[in-house]
């Protein structure tokens, strides 16, 4: 059910939630979990009344907190990895582009069954646009899924690739930087206490020295880190990631890592002696976001340089106390590649397109809806098609942009269809958790992460 106004919302919450003294109390946990949470998240996403949508989001976040489900930073766990007190696993960071509430439930179910500790839910700056999911909506969908699934404990929400667009930066550096700063502020307010800064797009390989190549990258990364430190709530240290090589470009080197980190730390010190730096570093080792589609729409096999990945991870820990290197663009890799990441000390791995592909390619996905989305892409996004692209390549590269315009239809797929798709995804999540060695790591999470419950301002509409 979607509540269209505040009267409907308040009536639906009667005897289940109480909201007074600026906060929410869960009066009936079973009714909250079994039915009301469904109505609240659909209202937060689809209600035509902004005030009702905002109120539903508040009730989700504070209701979840009342059950011990709290947005958290992974910083202290990554610091333990940097001290080499922890290791042997790679933290999965999962981008959910569509049907977010239901797909996130599949993640939590797999995590609960595997006794998984750290798993990150993330959304990139570009994804926020084409999936039409602002940080507040994404946070609410994930937290609501945690409630529905019976998860208890910290939930890691991450801003992935909060990226400077190189062309826009060249045209107006101040405007583009301000846009990323505004997004950072919005995300932190929404409970994103993990943010990956991506200024690697500004690396200029035409410069004569590595320091000159990386200068704008590490200087701006330091500036954005300082902004995050100014915005983070009391008691929380946001886990910040940096990036030395744009995914899809040349492979990163140890020299680049050292030059970036030395320059970054020097710049950060100028902004405050106590300003804490990044906890991880994203590198390029041979992957491309989304994979490389072939003429028939299948994905080419990619060879990752695991030796470089291992060297970069070890250097980042030994010399700078970071958790290790981060691997992007990995979800379309062959299954046999995934157990190599914990073996090489990779701290974190980002997984996105493979799950999108599973949704669209599922036998359960309605053929008529798929055709409708693909026709939209061919008509409305035809200007994005490159002359050399086959139709299959064009569809593969652009179908991620179908999630936003068709969000309502995707969220309201028949329950049997949606359940089958999410069951397939759950099996894949379970497989990846096993390969990445995070099964059985829940005690690690409980030991190193102490979530801080950040109070929220109650919307005026709930005070009446």
C-alpha positions as CSV (number, residue, x, y, z in Angstrom):
1,X,0.0,0.0,0.0
2,X,1.2,3.5,-0.8
3,X,-0.1,6.2,1.7
4,X,-1.0,9.2,-0.2
5,X,-1.4,11.6,2.7
6,X,-0.5,12.0,6.4
7,X,-3.9,10.9,7.6
8,X,-3.5,7.6,5.9
9,X,0.0,7.2,7.1
10,X,-0.8,7.9,10.8
11,X,-3.8,5.6,10.7
12,X,-1.7,2.8,9.2
13,X,0.9,3.2,12.0
14,X,-1.7,3.1,14.9
15,X,-0.8,0.6,17.6
16,X,2.4,-0.4,15.7
17,X,4.6,2.7,16.0
18,X,4.5,5.6,18.5
19,X,6.3,8.8,17.6
20,X,6.7,11.2,20.4
21,X,9.5,13.1,22.1
22,X,11.1,13.5,18.6
23,X,11.6,9.8,18.1
24,X,9.9,6.5,17.3
25,X,9.1,3.5,19.4
26,X,8.1,0.1,17.9
27,X,5.1,-1.1,19.8
28,X,4.4,-4.2,17.8
29,X,7.6,-5.6,16.2
30,X,5.9,-8.4,14.3
31,X,3.3,-6.2,12.7
32,X,6.0,-3.6,11.9
33,X,8.1,-6.3,10.2
34,X,5.4,-8.3,8.4
35,X,3.3,-5.6,6.8
36,X,3.9,-2.0,7.9
37,X,7.5,-1.8,6.7
38,X,6.3,-2.8,3.2
39,X,3.8,0.1,3.2
40,X,6.3,2.6,4.6
41,X,9.0,1.9,2.0
42,X,6.5,2.0,-0.9
43,X,5.2,5.3,0.5
44,X,8.7,6.7,1.0
45,X,9.5,5.9,-2.7
46,X,6.2,6.5,-4.5
47,X,3.8,8.7,-2.4
48,X,2.7,11.7,-4.4
49,X,2.8,13.8,-1.3
50,X,6.4,14.9,-0.4
51,X,5.5,15.4,3.3
52,X,4.1,11.9,3.6
53,X,7.1,10.5,1.8
54,X,9.5,12.3,4.1
55,X,7.6,11.1,7.2
56,X,7.6,7.5,6.0
57,X,11.3,7.7,5.5
58,X,11.8,9.1,9.0
59,X,9.6,6.2,10.5
60,X,11.7,3.6,8.6
61,X,15.0,4.9,9.8
62,X,14.0,5.5,13.4
63,X,11.9,2.3,13.5
64,X,14.9,0.4,12.3
65,X,17.1,2.0,14.9
66,X,14.6,0.9,17.5
67,X,15.2,-2.7,16.5
68,X,19.0,-2.3,16.6
69,X,19.5,-1.7,12.9
70,X,21.8,1.3,12.6
71,X,23.7,3.0,9.8
72,X,27.4,2.7,10.6
73,X,30.9,3.4,9.4
74,X,33.2,0.5,8.7
75,X,36.2,2.7,9.7
76,X,37.2,0.8,12.9
77,X,37.2,-2.6,11.1
78,X,39.3,-1.2,8.3
79,X,41.7,0.3,10.8
80,X,42.1,-3.2,12.4
81,X,42.8,-4.6,8.9
82,X,45.4,-1.8,8.4
83,X,47.1,-2.9,11.7
84,X,47.0,-6.5,10.4
85,X,44.8,-7.6,13.3
86,X,42.3,-8.8,10.7
87,X,42.6,-10.4,7.3
88,X,41.8,-13.4,5.1
89,X,38.5,-12.0,3.7
90,X,37.4,-9.3,1.2
91,X,34.4,-7.1,2.0
92,X,31.8,-7.2,-0.7
93,X,30.3,-3.8,-1.7
94,X,27.1,-4.3,-3.6
95,X,25.4,-1.7,-5.9
96,X,21.7,-2.2,-6.2
97,X,20.3,-0.4,-9.3
98,X,16.7,-1.7,-9.3
99,X,14.0,-3.3,-7.1
100,X,16.3,-2.2,-4.3
101,X,14.0,-3.1,-1.3
102,X,13.6,-6.7,-2.5
103,X,17.2,-7.2,-3.8
104,X,18.6,-5.9,-0.5
105,X,16.4,-8.5,1.3
106,X,18.1,-11.2,-0.7
107,X,21.5,-9.8,0.4
108,X,20.5,-9.9,4.1
109,X,19.0,-13.4,3.8
110,X,22.2,-14.7,2.4
111,X,24.2,-12.8,5.0
112,X,22.1,-14.2,7.9
113,X,22.4,-17.7,6.6
114,X,26.2,-17.4,6.2
115,X,26.7,-15.6,9.5
116,X,28.3,-12.8,7.4
117,X,29.7,-9.8,9.1
118,X,30.8,-6.9,6.9
119,X,28.8,-6.3,3.7
120,X,28.4,-2.8,2.1
121,X,25.4,-1.4,0.2
122,X,26.4,1.3,-2.1
123,X,25.3,3.6,-4.9
124,X,27.4,5.6,-7.2
125,X,26.9,9.3,-8.2
126,X,26.1,8.2,-11.8
127,X,23.6,5.5,-10.5
128,X,21.8,8.0,-8.4
129,X,20.9,9.8,-11.6
130,X,19.8,7.1,-13.9
131,X,18.2,4.8,-11.3
132,X,16.4,7.8,-9.8
133,X,17.4,6.9,-6.2
134,X,18.6,9.8,-4.1
135,X,20.6,8.8,-1.0
136,X,17.7,9.1,1.4
137,X,15.5,6.8,-0.7
138,X,18.4,4.3,-1.1
139,X,19.1,4.3,2.6
140,X,15.4,3.8,3.5
141,X,15.1,0.9,1.0
142,X,18.1,-0.9,2.5
143,X,17.2,-0.3,6.1
144,X,13.6,-1.4,5.4
145,X,15.0,-4.6,3.9
146,X,17.0,-5.2,7.0
147,X,13.9,-4.9,9.1
148,X,11.9,-7.2,6.8
149,X,14.7,-9.8,6.8
150,X,15.3,-9.9,10.5
151,X,18.8,-8.4,10.4
152,X,20.1,-6.8,13.5
153,X,23.2,-4.7,13.9
154,X,25.1,-2.2,11.8
155,X,24.3,-1.5,8.1
156,X,27.0,0.0,5.9
157,X,25.7,2.5,3.4
158,X,28.4,3.8,1.0
159,X,28.6,6.5,-1.6
160,X,30.4,4.8,-4.4
161,X,32.4,6.8,-7.0
162,X,31.4,10.2,-5.7
163,X,33.3,11.2,-8.9
164,X,34.5,14.4,-10.4
165,X,33.4,14.5,-14.1
166,X,36.6,15.5,-16.0
167,X,34.9,17.3,-18.8
168,X,32.6,19.3,-16.5
169,X,35.6,20.1,-14.2
170,X,37.6,21.4,-17.2
171,X,34.7,23.7,-18.1
172,X,33.9,24.9,-14.6
173,X,36.0,23.4,-11.8
174,X,34.3,25.2,-9.0
175,X,30.8,24.2,-10.1
176,X,31.7,20.6,-10.6
177,X,33.5,20.4,-7.2
178,X,30.5,22.0,-5.5
179,X,28.2,19.5,-7.0
180,X,30.2,16.6,-5.5
181,X,30.4,18.5,-2.2
182,X,26.6,18.9,-2.1
183,X,26.1,15.2,-2.8
184,X,28.5,14.3,0.1
185,X,26.5,16.5,2.5
186,X,23.2,15.0,1.3
187,X,24.6,11.5,1.6
188,X,25.9,12.0,5.2
189,X,22.5,13.4,6.3
190,X,20.9,10.2,4.8
191,X,23.2,7.9,6.9
192,X,26.0,7.2,4.4
193,X,28.9,6.9,6.7
194,X,31.2,5.4,4.1
195,X,32.1,7.5,1.0
196,X,34.5,6.7,-1.8
197,X,35.9,9.9,-3.3
198,X,36.9,9.5,-7.0
199,X,39.0,12.3,-8.3
200,X,41.1,9.8,-10.3
201,X,39.4,11.1,-13.5
202,X,41.7,14.1,-13.1
203,X,44.9,12.2,-13.3
204,X,46.8,13.6,-16.3
205,X,49.2,11.0,-17.7
206,X,50.6,13.5,-20.2
207,X,52.5,15.2,-17.4
208,X,56.2,14.4,-17.1
209,X,56.3,13.1,-13.5
210,X,54.0,10.8,-11.5
211,X,53.5,13.6,-8.9
212,X,52.4,16.0,-11.6
213,X,50.1,13.4,-13.0
214,X,48.5,12.8,-9.6
215,X,48.6,16.3,-8.2
216,X,45.0,17.4,-8.9
217,X,43.8,14.0,-7.9
218,X,45.4,14.0,-4.4
219,X,44.9,17.7,-3.8
220,X,41.2,17.6,-4.4
221,X,40.8,14.2,-2.6
222,X,42.3,15.9,0.5
223,X,39.9,18.9,0.1
224,X,36.9,16.6,-0.1
225,X,38.1,14.5,2.8
226,X,38.3,17.6,4.9
227,X,34.8,18.5,4.0
228,X,33.6,15.0,5.1
229,X,35.3,15.5,8.4
230,X,33.5,18.7,8.9
231,X,30.1,17.1,8.1
232,X,30.3,13.8,9.9
233,X,28.1,13.4,13.0
234,X,29.5,13.4,16.5
235,X,31.0,10.1,17.4
236,X,31.3,8.9,13.8
237,X,34.4,8.7,11.7
238,X,33.2,8.3,8.1
239,X,35.2,5.7,6.2
240,X,36.7,7.5,3.2
241,X,38.2,5.9,0.1
242,X,40.5,7.4,-2.5
243,X,41.4,6.3,-6.0
244,X,44.7,6.4,-7.9
245,X,43.7,5.0,-11.3
246,X,40.4,5.4,-13.2
247,X,38.8,2.0,-13.8
248,X,39.2,1.1,-17.4
249,X,42.5,2.9,-17.8
250,X,46.1,1.8,-17.4
251,X,46.9,-0.5,-14.5
252,X,48.1,1.2,-11.3
253,X,51.6,0.9,-9.9
254,X,53.2,1.0,-6.4
255,X,54.9,4.2,-7.4
256,X,51.6,5.9,-8.2
257,X,50.2,4.7,-4.9
258,X,53.1,6.1,-2.9
259,X,53.1,9.4,-4.7
260,X,49.4,9.8,-4.3
261,X,49.4,8.9,-0.6
262,X,52.4,11.1,0.2
263,X,50.9,14.1,-1.6
264,X,47.4,13.4,-0.2
265,X,48.7,13.3,3.4
266,X,50.7,16.4,2.9
267,X,47.7,18.3,1.6
268,X,45.4,16.9,4.3
269,X,47.8,18.1,7.0
270,X,47.4,21.6,5.7
271,X,43.7,21.3,6.4
272,X,44.1,20.2,10.1
273,X,46.8,18.3,12.0
274,X,44.2,15.9,13.3
275,X,42.3,15.4,10.0
276,X,42.0,11.7,9.5
277,X,42.7,10.3,6.0
278,X,41.4,7.6,3.8
279,X,40.9,4.0,5.0
280,X,41.4,2.2,1.6
281,X,42.6,2.9,-1.9
282,X,40.9,2.0,-5.2
283,X,43.2,0.9,-8.0
284,X,43.1,-0.3,-11.6
285,X,44.2,-3.8,-12.3
286,X,42.5,-4.6,-15.7
287,X,38.8,-4.4,-15.2
288,X,36.2,-2.2,-16.8
289,X,32.9,-1.1,-15.2
290,X,30.1,-3.4,-16.6
291,X,32.6,-5.5,-18.5
292,X,33.3,-5.3,-22.2
293,X,30.3,-6.4,-24.3
294,X,31.0,-8.3,-27.5
295,X,29.0,-8.0,-30.7
296,X,26.5,-10.6,-29.6
297,X,25.9,-9.0,-26.2
298,X,28.0,-11.4,-24.2
299,X,30.9,-10.2,-22.0
300,X,34.5,-10.6,-22.9
301,X,36.8,-12.3,-20.3
302,X,39.0,-10.0,-18.5
303,X,42.4,-10.8,-17.1
304,X,43.2,-9.2,-13.7
305,X,46.7,-8.6,-12.6
306,X,46.5,-10.2,-9.2
307,X,50.2,-9.7,-8.6
308,X,49.8,-5.9,-8.8
309,X,46.7,-6.0,-6.7
310,X,48.6,-7.9,-4.0
311,X,51.5,-5.5,-4.0
312,X,49.3,-2.5,-3.8
313,X,47.3,-3.9,-0.9
314,X,50.4,-4.9,1.0
315,X,52.1,-1.5,0.4
316,X,49.0,0.4,1.4
317,X,48.8,-1.5,4.7
318,X,52.5,-1.6,5.6
319,X,53.4,2.0,4.7
320,X,50.1,3.8,5.3
321,X,48.0,1.7,7.6
322,X,45.2,1.4,5.1
323,X,42.9,-1.7,5.0
324,X,44.2,-2.5,1.5
325,X,43.3,-2.0,-2.1
326,X,39.8,-1.9,-3.5
327,X,38.8,-3.7,-6.7
328,X,36.1,-2.2,-8.9
329,X,34.3,-3.6,-11.9
330,X,34.4,-7.2,-10.7
331,X,30.8,-8.5,-10.8
332,X,31.2,-9.8,-14.4
333,X,34.4,-11.7,-13.7
334,X,34.3,-15.5,-14.1
335,X,33.3,-17.4,-10.9
336,X,36.8,-18.9,-10.5
337,X,38.3,-15.5,-10.0
338,X,36.6,-14.5,-6.8
339,X,38.6,-16.6,-4.3
340,X,41.7,-14.9,-5.5
341,X,40.7,-11.6,-3.9
342,X,41.0,-12.6,-0.2
343,X,44.1,-14.6,-1.1
344,X,45.8,-11.5,-2.4
345,X,44.7,-9.3,0.6
346,X,42.2,-7.2,-1.3
347,X,40.2,-5.2,1.3
348,X,37.0,-4.6,-0.7
349,X,35.4,-5.5,-4.0
350,X,32.7,-3.6,-5.8
351,X,29.9,-5.6,-7.5
352,X,27.2,-4.2,-9.6
353,X,26.5,-5.0,-13.3
354,X,26.4,-8.8,-12.8
355,X,23.3,-8.4,-10.5
356,X,21.7,-6.1,-13.0
357,X,22.3,-8.7,-15.7
358,X,20.8,-11.4,-13.6
359,X,17.6,-9.4,-13.2
360,X,17.2,-8.6,-16.9
361,X,18.2,-12.1,-18.1
362,X,16.2,-14.1,-15.6
363,X,13.7,-16.5,-17.3
364,X,11.2,-15.1,-14.8
365,X,11.5,-11.5,-16.0
366,X,8.4,-10.7,-18.0
367,X,9.2,-10.7,-21.7
368,X,6.7,-7.8,-22.4
369,X,8.3,-5.5,-19.8
370,X,11.8,-6.3,-21.1
371,X,10.8,-5.5,-24.6
372,X,9.1,-2.3,-23.4
373,X,12.3,-1.2,-21.6
374,X,14.5,-2.1,-24.6
375,X,12.3,-0.2,-27.0
376,X,12.5,2.8,-24.7
377,X,16.3,2.6,-24.8
378,X,16.4,2.3,-28.6
379,X,14.0,5.3,-29.0
380,X,14.9,7.7,-26.2
381,X,18.6,6.9,-25.9
382,X,19.4,6.4,-29.5
383,X,21.9,9.3,-29.5
384,X,24.1,7.3,-27.1
385,X,24.6,4.5,-29.6
386,X,28.0,4.4,-31.1
387,X,28.2,3.8,-34.8
388,X,30.2,0.6,-34.3
389,X,27.8,-0.9,-31.7
390,X,25.6,-3.8,-32.6
391,X,22.1,-3.6,-31.2
392,X,23.0,-6.2,-28.6
393,X,26.1,-4.1,-27.5
394,X,24.0,-1.0,-27.3
395,X,21.3,-2.6,-25.2
396,X,23.9,-4.2,-22.9
397,X,25.6,-0.9,-22.2
398,X,22.4,1.2,-21.7
399,X,19.9,-1.1,-20.0
400,X,21.1,0.1,-16.6
401,X,19.3,3.3,-17.5
402,X,15.9,1.5,-17.6
403,X,15.8,1.1,-13.9
404,X,14.8,4.7,-13.2
405,X,12.0,5.3,-15.8
406,X,10.5,1.9,-15.1
407,X,11.0,1.9,-11.3
408,X,7.2,1.7,-10.5
409,X,6.7,-1.3,-12.8
410,X,9.8,-3.1,-11.5
411,X,8.9,-2.7,-7.9
412,X,5.4,-3.9,-8.6
413,X,6.3,-7.1,-10.5
414,X,4.0,-10.0,-9.6
415,X,5.2,-11.5,-6.3
416,X,6.0,-14.9,-7.8
417,X,8.1,-13.3,-10.5
418,X,9.9,-11.0,-8.0
419,X,10.5,-13.9,-5.6
420,X,12.1,-16.1,-8.3
421,X,14.4,-13.3,-9.4
422,X,15.5,-12.5,-5.9
423,X,16.0,-16.2,-5.1
424,X,18.4,-16.4,-8.0
425,X,20.2,-13.3,-6.7
426,X,20.3,-14.7,-3.2
427,X,22.1,-17.8,-4.5
428,X,24.7,-15.6,-6.2
429,X,25.2,-13.5,-3.1
430,X,25.7,-16.7,-1.0
431,X,28.2,-17.9,-3.6
432,X,30.2,-14.6,-3.5
433,X,30.1,-14.5,0.3
434,X,31.6,-17.9,0.4
435,X,34.3,-17.1,-2.2
436,X,35.2,-13.8,-0.5
437,X,35.5,-15.6,2.8
438,X,33.1,-13.4,4.7
439,X,30.9,-16.4,5.8
440,X,31.3,-16.8,9.6
441,X,32.7,-13.2,10.1
442,X,29.8,-11.9,12.1
443,X,31.8,-12.1,15.4
444,X,34.4,-9.8,13.8
445,X,31.7,-7.3,13.0
446,X,30.4,-7.4,16.6
447,X,33.9,-7.0,18.0
448,X,35.1,-4.1,15.9
449,X,32.0,-2.1,15.0
450,X,30.1,-0.1,17.7
451,X,27.4,1.7,15.9
452,X,26.5,5.3,16.9
453,X,22.8,6.0,16.8
454,X,22.5,9.5,15.2
455,X,19.3,11.3,16.1
456,X,17.1,12.6,13.3
457,X,14.9,15.7,13.3
458,X,11.2,14.6,13.3
459,X,9.3,16.0,10.3
460,X,6.8,18.7,11.2
461,X,4.0,16.7,9.7
462,X,4.4,14.0,12.4
463,X,4.2,16.5,15.2
464,X,0.7,17.6,14.4
